[in-house]
Amino acid sequence: MPAVSKGDGMRGLAVFISDIRNCKSKEAEIKRINKELANIRSKFKGDKALDGYSKKKYVCKLLFIFLLGHDIDFGHMEAVNLLSSNKYTEKQIGYLFISVLVNSNSELIRLINNAIKNDLSSRNPTFMCLALHCIANVGSREMAEAFAGEIPRILVAGDTMDSVKQSAALCLLRLYKASPDLVLMGEWTSRVVHLLNDQHMGVVTAAISLITCLSSKNPDEFKTCVSLAVSRLSRIVSSASTDLQDYTYYFVPAPWLSCKLLRLLQCYPPPEDGAVKGRLVECLETILNKAQEPPKSKKVQHSNAKNAILFEAISLIIHYDSEPNLLVRACNQLGQFLQHRETNLRYLALESMCTLASSEFSHEAVKTHIETVINALKTERDVSVRQRAADLLYAMCDRSNAKQIVAEMLSYLETADYSIREEMVLKVAILAEKYAVDYSWYVDTILNLIRIAGDYVSEEVWYRVIQIVINRDDVQGYAAKTVFEALQAPACHENMVKVGGYILGEFGNLIAGDPRSSPLVQFNLLHSKFHLCSVPTRALLLSAYIKFINLFPETKATIQEVLRSDSQIRNSDVELQQRAVEYLKLSSIASTDVLATVLEEMPPFPERESSILAKLKKKKGPGAVSVELEDGKERGELNGGGDRGGDAAIAASNASTPSPSADLLGLRSTAPASGATPSAGSLLVDVFSEAGPSATSAGVNDDGFLSSAPPTVASEDPAPPLPESDELLNKFVCKNNGVLFENQLLQIGIKSEYRQNLGRMYLFYGNKTSVQFVSFNTTVSCPGELQSQLNVQTKTVEPLVEGGAQVQQVINIECLTDFIDAPLLNIKFRYGGALQNISLKLPVTINKFFQPTEMAAADFFQRWKQLSQPQQEAQKIFKASHGMDTEVLKAKLLGLGTALLENVDPNPENYVCAGVIQTKAQQVGCLLRLEPNAQAQMYRLTLRSSKDTVSQRVCDLLAEQF
Amino acid sequence: LVATGVGAKTYRRIRFILIQNRAGKTRLAKWYMQFDDDEKQKLIEEVHAVVTVRDAKHTNFVEFRNFKIIYRRYAGLYFCICVDVTDNNLAYLEGIHNFVEVLNEYFHNVCELDLVFNFYKVYTVVDEMFLAGEIRETSQTKVLKQLLMLQSLE
């Protein structure tokens, strides 16, 4: 046993670990652990005072048990005691226990702050570092409050040891990230920036992380760091491979520090000072030159370290996007990596080149590598590498190579991994539309897409092909012919049947002259697919049939026969039955003229101005792809207007595509495309006008979300609900509309209305960037118990959200019985290739289903008395977190949904309210009393209702509001 | 707005460091953002699932939720670092190696059991090299000197 043999550890601990490892079963392990826990507990409780060593050993054992996955509910005090020991090993275990077990548990933190304070002022560098590491690991707000003032002093003091400076810098960074309002750099700024000049490279390495973070928030205050960073970088880059001794890694001088310096520079635009800029360009050139030199070592560590710097330098070159020479050199260098034997390098080169493709200076240079990239798409073993190759092909696509790239992507689709098919389909569809020079190519491509990957062709793709065919009469005959041929395949995808039904219904007459595709042949071909299709497709086919009756009177009898059959006219699906009945009647009673008018060819689909505006605003975003390069030059004539780009067109199709059950043929409204938009449009206006003022007022008073949430919140958290979800939920307890969530990419607005036990919520997802979101998908789920308490229904949203555009989603909510949790809203989409995954709680709370109840004082008190059982009452006494303004209080209580009863409480300072919560299962009467105490800045809140869970929940919700 | 946009690009850190063996047993878990215990367990399992299916022909990088995992395998142990998608892959890949070389030196030919029996010392090594999710010290000489000094203290 290594630890035992070394003789420097705790023998008892090593024995215990050995015992655990020797346990043959989980049960044996648990038994052994319980025995140990009992032992430790009795030692801690015993009369005999434990010496430091024993205390350390037992605390360490507890820590080990915790790390095995068992709960530990004692020993915290002993750990805290260890902090005041004078021995390093005891202190270390105490701090470790706290760092690992304390999840910013405030109770304990108050106890340890004193010990930390002592260690920080001990002038013992080892103890100071332990204390700083503990703060950096826990990083709670209490700690920020206690130490944010002290740590900058330690960081810049002349007599602080280097290792302490390193820890202090990063400790401060942690506190700044956790509580930026408490860390005020002010007077320290200049001295912190000058740490970039520190003699000790370790201090620079640590300090630069702090400086980068602060610079990204306050670029102006820290801008002097640019010239310091450039000169530091220059010194490193020009040093020989052995100059930096301790900081040379496999013959590469200070690779990590170089990367951090290059990253810091990416917070700023290119230096304005000519001399600084010249020096920087020289550095970047040197880095590019070194990549060409023969390696100083064959070890992969050497090349990785060297290339880490190279890739960071290329990031900076791309960030500046102003040095054509460097951009092209970077591209050539990456081109060499595309065929490197290291998979890592091929992957990174593809990824990096993708951003180079969006620069006008390097776009052409990127294009020269097309064959290599296509080859990578076909041969790479790692799917993530193939994915990068597909991204790059998409990014380098323009008019000159579109046909080749689309063909390659299509053929790759036949074997592509399921995980990336949907994205590939969208990319092919977008490229095909963007760079179509003739429409027959476009139609062929989309039909191929449906044939190869029908399951992954989302609605907007096939809606789009139909819109384009309808808007362009020169392609209609070709489309009818092609789709007719495609339908000949014995097994064709349902999406093909949809497109086929639609196009033949509109333009079947254009190919009816050929006896091989006579009207009856067309009809029989379509109808042969009918029975295998889902309801929405069948509905579409029925509409195509009635259009056939108008186009080809000779098919009338056959089609009427079909409509009249029991399987149509008595279909159990209401939609199908209704169509069959109505179409049959229409075809029997309407005159030819009426029929021709009703069943007229679809009018061209309108474009929406807003999406054109969105396109005008379009600039090169971070993940922007090269296809935008051609914007505004000579493009997008597919849909008529020469200046109307594909993006705008696709966006328009998104905004105007009817839902699957809507009548595509427009029998019920002449322009189905516009049918969906007006209501959405007016709601958009609503939500903006509503969000505007509330957002601005939010900044000044209690609604701190918009003003205080760090902008990167979303990207910092993975799929589980954001930590602030509960807080967000609380914001909406007393209001129904506002901005639910916002980060740098996405804004989610919310507007909701409730009646009795039903609610409807409109969510507005706004793309704040200039780049489209693809694979946009939202789901609403009810975790656990909630499933049986709430009935939540949503329609899916369109998977493509254009830059600057907004999409709406409606959520219908039915409250079955009272509930506590909130439904979860998960939003996933890809932005510039990166998957975004955000989960939030939907602000559906039980009080939304309140019906206000007015009553007189006598009634109130009588009912109050009736609800006198202890479990019917919930009460909270709490400190006011906001001002106690009467009008604000009243507004909140009304917002809660109850009636505010005047002249009921004998004390005019108090508020009483009454309401009934409406659920499907029952109605729960609720009485409320809020007693403010202005002097003590406290409230007492009492809730009484016929159901204990309701009293408690409403009480909890409301207590957060004041 | 420009400033914050650029900020997002540069404002990053390590989210967690994990050392796991092939069977999925955790030998070190160091978290740099708040997760509750269930989330931690889920992350540990997910990382194990995505990393162990990959072979030598694959890259050392895996997309993972909103982040990416940079990992390298040493004998039966996987060393994984979770960072932002825009972070520098190779710098962290070598950051792992640098860390492993320090462990190797400190424990004289480190093996999995060293990490088990000396788990409390491994945390010290991590804190010397990575702090608050950032790289703190990269010089092996400096780190080992500091560790030996601490080792000599009572």
HADDOCK unambig.tbl for C-alpha pairs under 7 A between the chains (distance, minus, plus):
assign (segid A and resid 2 and name CA) (segid B and resid 114 and name CA) 6.20 0.50 0.50
assign (segid A and resid 3 and name CA) (segid B and resid 117 and name CA) 5.81 0.50 0.50
assign (segid A and resid 3 and name CA) (segid B and resid 118 and name CA) 6.56 0.50 0.50
assign (segid A and resid 14 and name CA) (segid B and resid 117 and name CA) 6.32 0.50 0.50
assign (segid A and resid 17 and name CA) (segid B and resid 117 and name CA) 6.89 0.50 0.50
assign (segid A and resid 87 and name CA) (segid B and resid 154 and name CA) 5.86 0.50 0.50
assign (segid A and resid 88 and name CA) (segid B and resid 153 and name CA) 6.32 0.50 0.50
assign (segid A and resid 88 and name CA) (segid B and resid 154 and name CA) 5.98 0.50 0.50
assign (segid A and resid 89 and name CA) (segid B and resid 154 and name CA) 5.88 0.50 0.50
assign (segid A and resid 136 and name CA) (segid B and resid 131 and name CA) 6.97 0.50 0.50
assign (segid A and resid 136 and name CA) (segid B and resid 132 and name CA) 5.51 0.50 0.50
assign (segid A and resid 137 and name CA) (segid B and resid 132 and name CA) 6.40 0.50 0.50
assign (segid A and resid 166 and name CA) (segid B and resid 136 and name CA) 6.64 0.50 0.50
assign (segid A and resid 170 and name CA) (segid B and resid 131 and name CA) 6.38 0.50 0.50
assign (segid A and resid 170 and name CA) (segid B and resid 132 and name CA) 5.99 0.50 0.50
assign (segid A and resid 171 and name CA) (segid B and resid 132 and name CA) 6.63 0.50 0.50
assign (segid A and resid 174 and name CA) (segid B and resid 132 and name CA) 5.64 0.50 0.50
assign (segid A and resid 202 and name CA) (segid B and resid 137 and name CA) 5.33 0.50 0.50
assign (segid A and resid 205 and name CA) (segid B and resid 136 and name CA) 6.38 0.50 0.50
assign (segid A and resid 205 and name CA) (segid B and resid 137 and name CA) 6.78 0.50 0.50
assign (segid A and resid 206 and name CA) (segid B and resid 135 and name CA) 6.75 0.50 0.50
assign (segid A and resid 206 and name CA) (segid B and resid 136 and name CA) 4.91 0.50 0.50
assign (segid A and resid 209 and name CA) (segid B and resid 134 and name CA) 6.92 0.50 0.50
assign (segid A and resid 213 and name CA) (segid B and resid 11 and name CA) 5.73 0.50 0.50
assign (segid A and resid 216 and name CA) (segid B and resid 3 and name CA) 6.71 0.50 0.50
assign (segid A and resid 216 and name CA) (segid B and resid 4 and name CA) 6.78 0.50 0.50
assign (segid A and resid 216 and name CA) (segid B and resid 6 and name CA) 6.94 0.50 0.50
assign (segid A and resid 216 and name CA) (segid B and resid 7 and name CA) 4.28 0.50 0.50
assign (segid A and resid 216 and name CA) (segid B and resid 11 and name CA) 6.89 0.50 0.50
assign (segid A and resid 217 and name CA) (segid B and resid 4 and name CA) 6.66 0.50 0.50
assign (segid A and resid 217 and name CA) (segid B and resid 7 and name CA) 6.46 0.50 0.50
assign (segid A and resid 219 and name CA) (segid B and resid 3 and name CA) 6.99 0.50 0.50
assign (segid A and resid 246 and name CA) (segid B and resid 139 and name CA) 5.36 0.50 0.50
assign (segid A and resid 246 and name CA) (segid B and resid 141 and name CA) 6.14 0.50 0.50
assign (segid A and resid 247 and name CA) (segid B and resid 138 and name CA) 6.93 0.50 0.50
assign (segid A and resid 247 and name CA) (segid B and resid 139 and name CA) 5.27 0.50 0.50
assign (segid A and resid 256 and name CA) (segid B and resid 91 and name CA) 6.32 0.50 0.50
assign (segid A and resid 263 and name CA) (segid B and resid 10 and name CA) 6.55 0.50 0.50
assign (segid A and resid 267 and name CA) (segid B and resid 6 and name CA) 5.80 0.50 0.50
assign (segid A and resid 267 and name CA) (segid B and resid 7 and name CA) 6.28 0.50 0.50
assign (segid A and resid 267 and name CA) (segid B and resid 10 and name CA) 6.64 0.50 0.50
assign (segid A and resid 301 and name CA) (segid B and resid 94 and name CA) 6.65 0.50 0.50
assign (segid A and resid 304 and name CA) (segid B and resid 90 and name CA) 5.83 0.50 0.50
assign (segid A and resid 304 and name CA) (segid B and resid 94 and name CA) 6.97 0.50 0.50
assign (segid A and resid 305 and name CA) (segid B and resid 90 and name CA) 6.83 0.50 0.50
assign (segid A and resid 305 and name CA) (segid B and resid 91 and name CA) 6.56 0.50 0.50
assign (segid A and resid 305 and name CA) (segid B and resid 94 and name CA) 6.66 0.50 0.50
assign (segid A and resid 308 and name CA) (segid B and resid 88 and name CA) 6.77 0.50 0.50
assign (segid A and resid 308 and name CA) (segid B and resid 90 and name CA) 4.93 0.50 0.50
assign (segid A and resid 308 and name CA) (segid B and resid 91 and name CA) 5.25 0.50 0.50
assign (segid A and resid 312 and name CA) (segid B and resid 88 and name CA) 6.97 0.50 0.50
assign (segid A and resid 343 and name CA) (segid B and resid 57 and name CA) 6.72 0.50 0.50
assign (segid A and resid 343 and name CA) (segid B and resid 58 and name CA) 6.48 0.50 0.50
assign (segid A and resid 343 and name CA) (segid B and resid 59 and name CA) 5.51 0.50 0.50
assign (segid A and resid 344 and name CA) (segid B and resid 59 and name CA) 4.84 0.50 0.50
assign (segid A and resid 344 and name CA) (segid B and resid 60 and name CA) 6.61 0.50 0.50
assign (segid A and resid 382 and name CA) (segid B and resid 58 and name CA) 5.33 0.50 0.50
assign (segid A and resid 712 and name CA) (segid B and resid 8 and name CA) 6.34 0.50 0.50
assign (segid A and resid 715 and name CA) (segid B and resid 66 and name CA) 6.58 0.50 0.50
assign (segid A and resid 718 and name CA) (segid B and resid 65 and name CA) 5.91 0.50 0.50
assign (segid A and resid 718 and name CA) (segid B and resid 66 and name CA) 5.82 0.50 0.50
assign (segid A and resid 719 and name CA) (segid B and resid 65 and name CA) 6.99 0.50 0.50
assign (segid A and resid 835 and name CA) (segid B and resid 66 and name CA) 5.91 0.50 0.50
assign (segid A and resid 836 and name CA) (segid B and resid 66 and name CA) 5.69 0.50 0.50
assign (segid A and resid 837 and name CA) (segid B and resid 65 and name CA) 6.96 0.50 0.50
assign (segid A and resid 837 and name CA) (segid B and resid 66 and name CA) 6.21 0.50 0.50
